[in-house]
Amino acid sequence: MEIRFLGTGSAWRLPEHSCECVICKKMAQLGEERTRTSIEINASSRILIDPGPDILEHMKRYRLIVPDLVLITHEHGDHYLGMDDLLAYRRSHAREDWMPIPVYASEITWRTVETRFGYLLGSLLEKRVIEPGATIQIGDTSIMSFKTFHGKTAEGSVGYIIIEKRPNLEDIKVVYTSDFIEVPVDVPELQNPDALIIQSHWFNEPVENRPSHMSLQRALGFIKKWKPTKRIFLVHISGGDQVSGDPCNDTVKKAAPLDPMKDLNTLETYAIPLCQEDWSNVTSKITEGASLPCRITVPKDGDVFTM
């Protein structure tokens, strides 16, 4: 199984346009960029997760071919608004060879998606509903949906458990949470995935978490509960943490920390990561200090990992 991280940023990408905060300035100086989070999983089927507004850019940059199916996690625009760009695949196919792409989402999510993209159904896309707890089988890959809580504006929000069966080898299980703050129902299948792809919108948990996003600080509890065995990947990274001394700390995007994470060895507060190198260094320390079951990796846009 191959996992390609097409985008790893939040709904506003990084660095954000017109933002002068130290995170955006540092990333701009280094030429780093995080487009909106989207994933391609290549197992027995090619799975595209959350084709957001940057999907055409991803298609061109990584030379993506037509997916066998699409999974949408919820009805926020950064997770589905690029579906119109999938028309590029149909337009370049012979009419008699084209089959609509199956698109899976919860019924609540489909109410929003269909209002926006109903004209694509039957020609480009095929509507398929997958409710929490349901499992679909595509070739040697099974996909289970589980309910997540991401606030009242995303009542259709779900995550996905993807399992690839491999002859004469152990199965590979990947859990993709997407945006969330809680999992309201205990799901035994979330235990011991080979890879956990989890949101880290903030580094520290904010005083007020109105958008119902996950921070790395809060995510550590889910990581310890679910016990991934091989890899932990952080995605949906924003520039929303306040950074000491930053004159932009009073801007709308910034959230004050509730109780900043500390290095358990030195008891010093971790510095907010500004760039890829910072993320790599601080997550190495956190992996060791928090006695996590496996290492935390912060992928860059375009990174590919084989499981």
N, C-alpha and C positions, 0 to 999 in steps of 0.2 A: 504494500500500500504506500502510495506517495501522497504527501500533503504539501500543497503549494499555497503559501500565504500571498494572495494577490494584493490585498491591502491590510494594514494593521492599525489604522488610525480611527478616530472617532468621527462623528457626523460632520465635523468641520474641517477635517484633514489637519495635518501639521506640516510645516508651520502655517498658522492661520493668517489669512490675508489681513493686512493693516495692523496686525498685533505686534507690539514692541516689547512683550514680556521676555524675560531672559531665556525661557525655553524656546520660544519661536525664533529669537535672534540667534541663539546658539545653533539650532538646527539649520537655519538659513545660511549661516557662515560656513557650516560644514557641508552644505549641499544635501542634507538629509531630508527625507519626505516620508510621511505616512499618509497614504490615501485611505479612503473609507474601507472598513474591514469587510473582506470577502475571501472565501476559501474555495480551492478546488481540491477534491479528493479523487485520486485515480486508483481505483481498486478493480474489481471485476466489472464495474461500471464507472463512468466518469461523472462525478457529482459536483455541481456548482452550488455553493451556499451563499445566499444573500447577494444577488446581482444589483448592487447599488448604483449611484450616479456615476461612479468611475469605471463601470464595467467595460465600456468601449476602450478606454485607455488600457485597461488590463488585457483585453482581448488582443490588442495590437502589440503591447509591450512583451507579452509572454506567448504570443502566437497560439492562443487557445483555440482548440477545435470545438465543434458543437458538443455540448454535454448530453449525456444520456438522460439526465433528470436534473431538476432544480429544486432545492429546498429553500423555503423562506421561513425565517424564524419569527418575524412579527411585522406589524403594519406601519412601522416608522420608515420614512422615506429613504433614509440612508441604507436600508436593507432590501429595497425592491425597485427603486425608481429607474434603474437602468434596463429594465426588461425590454423596453422598446428597441434598444440597441442590439438585442439578440436577433432582430430581423436581418442583420447582415448575413447570418448563416442561411436563412431561407432564401434570400435573394440571390445567393450564389449557388443554389442547388437546382438541379433539373426538377420541374414540377412533379413528375411522376416518382421521383426518388425521395421527396420530402415527407417526413412524418412529424407532426407537432411534438414539441418537447414537453414531457410530463412535468408539471410544476406542483409541488406538494406544499401545503400550508394548512393551518387550522381554519375552520369555517369562519371564525371571527376575523382572522386576518384576511381571508378571501373577500369579505364584505368590502374592505377598503381597497384591496388590490384590484378587484373586479370593477369597481367604480372607475378606477383610473385606466385600467388596461383591458377592459372587457372586449374591446375591438380586436384584440390579438388572439382571443380564444377560438379554437377550431381551425385556425390557419397557422399561426406560429406556435401557440401554446395549448396544452391540454390541462384543464383544471382537474386537480386531484386533491381530495381532502384527507388529511391525516390528523386525527385528534389525539390528545395526550393519552398515552398508554397503548396506542395502536402501533403495530409493526407491519412494515411492508418488506417484501423480498424481491430483490432485483439481481438476478444471476446468483452469484455466491455471496452477495452482500445483503444483510438485513439492516433496516433502519427503524429505530423506535423513537417516537416522539414523547417528550416528557414536559409537564407544565412548569413554567417559570413565572415569577412575578416581576414585572417591569413597570408597574404603575398603572393607573387607570386609563392612560392614553394608549396602552398596548395590551389590552385584555386578551388578545390572541397569542401572546408570547409563548414560545416553546423552545426547548433545546432538542438536540438529536443525539442518539447513541447509535453509532455506526459500527457494525461488526462484519469483518470479512473472514469467511471460512476459507482455509487453505489446506488442500489435500496433503496429508502426511506431516502437517505442521500445526502449531497452535494457532487458534483464531487471533485476529487483531481487533481490538476494541478501542474506538476513539469516541470521547465525549466532547461535544461542542455545546457550550452553554448559551452563547450569544449574550445579549444585554439582560441583566437581571440583578435583583437584590436578594431574592429568596427563592427557594424551591418549596412550594406550599405542601406538597405531598411527598412522603418518603418513597424513593424509587430504588429498590435493591439493585437494579441493573446498573446504577451509577457507580457501584463499588468496583475498585481495582481495574480501571481502564488502563490500557497500555499508554495512551496519551490523553491528557486533559487539556482542552483548549478553552481558556477561561478569560473573561473580561477583566481588564485592569484599567478602568476609565480614570481612576485616580490612583496615586501612590498611597496616600493616607486617607482613611475614612474621614469624610467631612463632618462638620458640626451639623449641617442640615443636608440630607441626601434627598432633595426633592425630585431629581430626575430618576430616582430608583436605579442607579447604576452601581456596579461593583468596583470596589477599591482593592488594591493588592492586599492591604491590611486586613480587610474583611475576607478576601478570598482565601487567605491562609487557613481559616477555619474549615472551609469546604474542601480544600486540598487535604487536610489532615483527616477529614471525615471520609472522603472517597478513596484516598490512598492510591493515586495513580502509580504505576509500576516502572515506567520507563521515561516519560517526558511530560513536563508541564509547560504549556505555551501561553504567554500573555498577549492579548490582542485588544483592539478598541482603545488604544492609548490616547489620552488627551493631554492638553497643556493646562489643565484646570487646577493643579496644585499651586498653592502659594509658595514662593521661594524667598528665603530670607534676604531682605534688602532690596527686593524687586519693587520699583516704583509702580509697577502695574498690578500689584496685589489687590488693589481696590477696584479693578475692572470686573464687569459682570461675569466673565468666564471663571474667575478665581474663587475657590472655596477654602475657607479656613479649616484647618485640621482639628478634629475632636481631641485626639490624644496621639501625637505623632509617634511612629514606630521608632524604637531604639535598638541599637546593637546590644545584644544580650551579653557580649563580652566586655564592651567598654562602657555600656550604659549611655553612650552618646546618641543623640537623635540622628537618624540617617539623613544625609543630604538628599534633596529631591533630585532625581536623575534628569539631566537636561538633554542628553543625546544618547545614541546607541551605546557608546562605550560606557557611559555612566550606568545605563540600565544593566549592561552585562556585569559590571563590577558589583553593583549593589545587590543584584539578585543572587550572585554567587555567595555573598556574605549571608544573605537571608536564608538561602537553601541550607547552608551549614549551621547557622545559628538557631534556626527553627526546627532542626532535625526533620526535614521533610523527606518523604519516601524516595524522591528522585529530584533531579535538578530542574530549576526553573530556566527556561529559555525565552528570550524576548526576540522573536523573529523580525527581520526587516521585510519590507515589501519585496516580493519575489523569491524569498527563501523557500527551498524545497527540502523536505525531510522524508526519509524512507523509514517506514516502520516494519 
